[in-house]
Amino acid sequence: MPGILIMKRKLEMLRQKIRIFPPRTKDQSGEEYAREKLVLGFKYGVFALTAFAILRGILLVGGASVTVSSSVDGRELPVYCVDTPEKKIALSFDAAWGDTSLMETGAPKPGISVVLKKNK
């Protein structure tokens, strides 16, 4: 029996540390306390639903994305185009190669508008 009493005390201490609703004060009426609990419960519910919706959106969007890469002789090469029947656009930033590869060919650097007009 002493083990059960110790466990009950520890559970009560844990409940006091983790309070969702503040304790009722002496000068607070039952109606005021009930209203305060209702407002806090509503706020917690809105927060939980918002967090759930954001998490669900992340999982839906993240699950729909596809990673594409190409490898030749063990070297990773950038993917320049993917044949798809859907009209989609993808923007990538060539941070690994830099602009020296364009300078070596002598070709002018195309701006984003030139690239978009060319690939309508």
CYANA upper distance limits for C-alpha pairs under 8 A (distance plus 0.5 A):
  1 MET  CA      5 LEU  CA      7.05
  2 PRO  CA      6 ILE  CA      6.74
  3 GLY  CA      7 MET  CA      6.70
  4 ILE  CA      8 LYS  CA      6.65
  5 LEU  CA      9 ARG  CA      6.71
  6 ILE  CA     10 LYS  CA      6.70
  7 MET  CA     11 LEU  CA      6.60
  8 LYS  CA     12 GLU  CA      6.64
  9 ARG  CA     13 MET  CA      6.70
 10 LYS  CA     14 LEU  CA      6.67
 11 LEU  CA     15 ARG  CA      6.65
 12 GLU  CA     16 GLN  CA      6.77
 13 MET  CA     17 LYS  CA      6.85
 14 LEU  CA     18 ILE  CA      6.63
 15 ARG  CA     19 ARG  CA      6.69
 21 PHE  CA     37 LYS  CA      6.93
 21 PHE  CA     40 LEU  CA      7.83
 24 ARG  CA     28 GLN  CA      7.10
 24 ARG  CA     33 TYR  CA      6.84
 28 GLN  CA     32 GLU  CA      6.76
 28 GLN  CA     33 TYR  CA      6.92
 29 SER  CA     33 TYR  CA      6.73
 30 GLY  CA     34 ALA  CA      6.56
 31 GLU  CA     35 ARG  CA      6.63
 32 GLU  CA     36 GLU  CA      6.63
 33 TYR  CA     37 LYS  CA      6.66
 34 ALA  CA     38 LEU  CA      6.61
 35 ARG  CA     39 VAL  CA      6.72
 36 GLU  CA     40 LEU  CA      6.67
 37 LYS  CA     41 GLY  CA      6.38
 38 LEU  CA     42 PHE  CA      6.61
 39 VAL  CA     43 LYS  CA      6.76
 40 LEU  CA     44 TYR  CA      6.63
 41 GLY  CA     45 GLY  CA      6.54
 42 PHE  CA     46 VAL  CA      6.66
 43 LYS  CA     47 PHE  CA      6.65
 44 TYR  CA     48 ALA  CA      6.60
 45 GLY  CA     49 LEU  CA      6.61
 46 VAL  CA     50 THR  CA      6.52
 47 PHE  CA     51 ALA  CA      6.60
 48 ALA  CA     52 PHE  CA      6.59
 49 LEU  CA     53 ALA  CA      6.57
 50 THR  CA     54 ILE  CA      6.67
 51 ALA  CA     55 LEU  CA      6.62
 52 PHE  CA     56 ARG  CA      6.52
 53 ALA  CA     57 GLY  CA      6.57
 54 ILE  CA     58 ILE  CA      6.68
 55 LEU  CA     59 LEU  CA      6.71
 56 ARG  CA     60 LEU  CA      6.59
 57 GLY  CA     61 VAL  CA      6.54
 58 ILE  CA     62 GLY  CA      6.19
 59 LEU  CA     63 GLY  CA      6.26
 60 LEU  CA     64 ALA  CA      6.86
 61 VAL  CA     65 SER  CA      7.07
 68 VAL  CA     79 VAL  CA      7.81
 69 SER  CA     76 GLU  CA      7.76
 69 SER  CA     77 LEU  CA      7.70
 69 SER  CA     78 PRO  CA      7.27
 69 SER  CA     79 VAL  CA      6.66
 70 SER  CA     76 GLU  CA      6.52
 70 SER  CA     77 LEU  CA      6.04
 70 SER  CA     78 PRO  CA      7.14
 70 SER  CA     79 VAL  CA      6.81
 71 SER  CA     75 ARG  CA      5.84
 71 SER  CA     76 GLU  CA      5.09
 71 SER  CA     77 LEU  CA      6.26
 72 VAL  CA     76 GLU  CA      7.22
 72 VAL  CA     77 LEU  CA      7.66
 94 ASP  CA     98 GLY  CA      6.69
 97 TRP  CA    101 SER  CA      7.46
 99 ASP  CA    103 MET  CA      7.01
100 THR  CA    104 GLU  CA      6.64
101 SER  CA    105 THR  CA      7.20
102 LEU  CA    106 GLY  CA      7.00
102 LEU  CA    107 ALA  CA      6.43
102 LEU  CA    108 PRO  CA      7.72
102 LEU  CA    109 LYS  CA      7.22
103 MET  CA    107 ALA  CA      7.07
103 MET  CA    108 PRO  CA      8.10
110 PRO  CA    114 VAL  CA      6.31
110 PRO  CA    115 VAL  CA      7.05
111 GLY  CA    115 VAL  CA      7.05
112 ILE  CA    116 LEU  CA      6.65
113 SER  CA    117 LYS  CA      6.57
114 VAL  CA    118 LYS  CA      6.61
115 VAL  CA    119 ASN  CA      6.79
116 LEU  CA    120 LYS  CA      6.78
